[in-house]
Amino acid sequence: MEMHQIIKKALITEKSTVAREAANQYNFEVDVRANKIEVGRAVEKLFNVKVSSVRVLNVQGKKKRVGKVIGQRRSWKKAIVTLLPGNRIEAIEGT
């Protein structure tokens, strides 16, 4: 898999912003077939930073109901990437 296929998008939420400021952690939506090693290498190459650790989790899609029909949102994979001190991803921080 190519680097751009592994990292789909950065997740910008209140919780991820607090984690970024407190612990230098960044959240990404990644391909469901990607593992920790591939995610870490992709972040290092795409953003020119050094990765300390990677945690991944599968997020199950929520069941949603519209009238009588019950559907489900898609399931996806989330990666929490911790960078070494002194490293920042400028593109995500907007500075």
DRENVO-729543 format. One record per residue: x, y, z of N, C-alpha, C in turn; residue in one letter; residue number from 1. Coordinates in steps of 0.02 Angstrom, whole numbers, plus 50000, padded with zeros to 5 digits. Example, Ala and Ser with C-alpha at 12.3 -4.5 7.8 and 13.67 -1.06 7.14 Angstrom:
residues 2
- nx;ny;nz;cax;cay;caz;cx;cy;cz;rest;nr
- 50660;49716;50390;50615;49775;50390;50660;49835;50390;A;1 $
- 50642;49888;50354;50684;49947;50357;50645;50002;50394;S;2 $
This chain:
residues 95
- nx;ny;nz;cax;cay;caz;cx;cy;cz;rest;nr
- 50041;49941;50000;50000;50000;50000;50043;50062;50000;M;1 $
- 50020;50114;49966;50057;50176;49965;50040;50217;50027;E;2 $
- 50083;50266;50042;50076;50307;50102;50009;50345;50103;M;3 $
- 49989;50371;50045;49927;50410;50041;49866;50366;50047;H;4 $
- 49873;50302;50034;49816;50256;50042;49809;50235;50115;Q;5 $
- 49864;50233;50152;49862;50212;50222;49830;50267;50264;I;6 $
- 49854;50329;50259;49827;50385;50298;49772;50417;50256;I;7 $
- 49710;50410;50279;49654;50439;50242;49644;50512;50259;K;8 $
- 49641;50528;50325;49632;50597;50345;49650;50605;50418;K;9 $
- 49665;50666;50437;49678;50682;50507;49611;50697;50541;A;10 $
- 49605;50675;50603;49544;50687;50641;49554;50747;50685;L;11 $
- 49515;50799;50674;49519;50861;50713;49456;50866;50755;I;12 $
- 49462;50849;50819;49407;50855;50866;49433;50890;50929;T;13 $
- 49388;50905;50975;49409;50936;51037;49455;50889;51076;E;14 $
- 49437;50826;51078;49477;50776;51115;49546;50768;51083;K;15 $
- 49549;50766;51017;49614;50758;50984;49657;50820;50992;S;16 $
- 49626;50879;50995;49664;50941;51004;49695;50942;51074;T;17 $
- 49658;50920;51124;49685;50917;51193;49742;50867;51196;V;18 $
- 49735;50809;51164;49788;50758;51164;49850;50783;51127;A;19 $
- 49839;50822;51074;49896;50849;51036;49936;50898;51079;R;20 $
- 49902;50941;51116;49936;50990;51157;49968;50959;51219;E;21 $
- 49934;50911;51249;49958;50882;51312;50012;50828;51302;A;22 $
- 50002;50784;51253;50045;50726;51247;50078;50718;51179;A;23 $
- 50071;50768;51135;50100;50766;51067;50074;50706;51028;N;24 $
- 50007;50694;51033;49975;50639;50998;49930;50666;50943;Q;25 $
- 49931;50631;50886;49890;50650;50828;49845;50591;50810;Y;26 $
- 49783;50606;50791;49735;50555;50773;49724;50555;50698;N;27 $
- 49721;50495;50669;49710;50488;50597;49659;50434;50584;F;28 $
- 49621;50443;50530;49581;50388;50503;49626;50352;50453;E;29 $
- 49633;50287;50461;49679;50249;50419;49641;50192;50384;V;30 $
- 49674;50162;50335;49645;50106;50299;49636;50047;50346;D;31 $
- 49580;50012;50338;49565;49957;50384;49614;49899;50378;V;32 $
- 49651;49895;50323;49700;49841;50314;49769;49859;50340;R;33 $
- 49779;49921;50362;49845;49944;50384;49859;49921;50455;A;34 $
- 49923;49907;50470;49942;49889;50538;49984;49945;50568;N;35 $
- 50005;49935;50631;50041;49988;50667;50106;50008;50632;K;36 $
- 50143;49960;50608;50208;49974;50577;50198;50016;50514;I;37 $
- 50149;49997;50473;50137;50034;50411;50113;50105;50426;E;38 $
- 50071;50113;50477;50047;50180;50495;50104;50224;50519;V;39 $
- 50147;50197;50562;50204;50235;50587;50251;50257;50532;G;40 $
- 50266;50211;50485;50311;50229;50429;50279;50281;50384;R;41 $
- 50213;50275;50373;50179;50323;50329;50180;50393;50360;A;42 $
- 50168;50398;50425;50169;50464;50457;50239;50494;50455;V;43 $
- 50290;50453;50467;50359;50478;50465;50377;50504;50396;E;44 $
- 50358;50468;50343;50377;50489;50276;50335;50548;50251;K;45 $
- 50271;50548;50265;50228;50602;50240;50240;50668;50274;L;46 $
- 50254;50667;50340;50259;50729;50377;50330;50745;50402;F;47 $
- 50379;50703;50387;50449;50713;50408;50456;50723;50483;N;48 $
- 50429;50677;50522;50433;50678;50595;50457;50610;50619;V;49 $
- 50473;50605;50684;50492;50542;50714;50436;50517;50759;K;50 $
- 50414;50456;50748;50358;50427;50785;50384;50388;50845;V;51 $
- 50353;50400;50903;50370;50364;50963;50330;50300;50969;S;52 $
- 50264;50304;50962;50221;50245;50966;50158;50255;50925;S;53 $
- 50126;50199;50909;50064;50200;50871;50015;50153;50905;V;54 $
- 49954;50176;50913;49900;50134;50938;49845;50136;50886;R;55 $
- 49815;50079;50872;49760;50076;50824;49699;50045;50856;V;56 $
- 49640;50066;50833;49578;50036;50857;49527;50036;50802;L;57 $
- 49485;49985;50803;49432;49979;50754;49370;50012;50783;N;58 $
- 49340;50059;50746;49280;50093;50767;49222;50062;50730;V;59 $
- 49175;50033;50767;49117;50001;50737;49066;50053;50716;Q;60 $
- 49035;50043;50658;48985;50089;50633;48922;50086;50676;G;61 $
- 48893;50144;50688;48832;50147;50729;48771;50127;50689;K;62 $
- 48723;50097;50722;48660;50082;50690;48617;50144;50690;K;63 $
- 48588;50160;50632;48546;50219;50625;48479;50198;50596;K;64 $
- 48427;50233;50616;48360;50216;50593;48329;50277;50559;R;65 $
- 48300;50265;50501;48262;50316;50465;48194;50285;50450;V;66 $
- 48145;50305;50489;48078;50275;50482;48081;50202;50503;G;67 $
- 48058;50158;50459;48058;50087;50474;48126;50054;50459;K;68 $
- 48165;50086;50417;48227;50057;50393;48283;50067;50443;V;69 $
- 48317;50012;50460;48375;50016;50505;48437;50004;50462;I;70 $
- 48481;50053;50463;48543;50047;50425;48602;50050;50472;G;71 $
- 48661;50053;50444;48722;50056;50485;48774;50098;50449;Q;72 $
- 48808;50142;50488;48864;50179;50461;48922;50132;50450;R;73 $
- 48969;50154;50410;49026;50110;50396;49073;50105;50456;R;74 $
- 49106;50049;50463;49158;50040;50514;49223;50066;50486;S;75 $
- 49268;50089;50531;49331;50118;50509;49385;50107;50561;W;76 $
- 49447;50122;50544;49503;50112;50589;49534;50179;50606;K;77 $
- 49549;50187;50670;49578;50249;50696;49648;50234;50723;K;78 $
- 49694;50280;50711;49762;50273;50736;49780;50333;50778;A;79 $
- 49809;50320;50837;49833;50373;50881;49909;50369;50879;I;80 $
- 49940;50420;50851;50012;50421;50840;50045;50470;50889;V;81 $
- 50092;50445;50929;50129;50488;50975;50197;50504;50944;T;82 $
- 50214;50568;50941;50278;50589;50912;50329;50600;50968;L;83 $
- 50392;50597;50950;50445;50611;50997;50443;50686;51015;L;84 $
- 50468;50704;51074;50468;50775;51093;50506;50818;51043;P;85 $
- 50479;50876;51028;50511;50921;50980;50485;50914;50910;G;86 $
- 50446;50862;50895;50418;50852;50828;50346;50876;50828;N;87 $
- 50327;50909;50773;50259;50934;50763;50240;50924;50691;R;88 $
- 50176;50916;50679;50150;50912;50611;50118;50980;50595;I;89 $
- 50152;51020;50557;50130;51088;50542;50065;51090;50503;E;90 $
- 50055;51043;50457;49996;51043;50415;49932;51035;50455;A;91 $
- 49934;50997;50508;49875;50985;50549;49863;51042;50598;I;92 $
- 49916;51070;50624;49909;51124;50673;49889;51190;50642;E;93 $
- 49898;51198;50577;49876;51258;50543;49921;51319;50554;G;94 $
- 49983;51307;50576;50029;51363;50586;50086;51360;50536;T;95 $
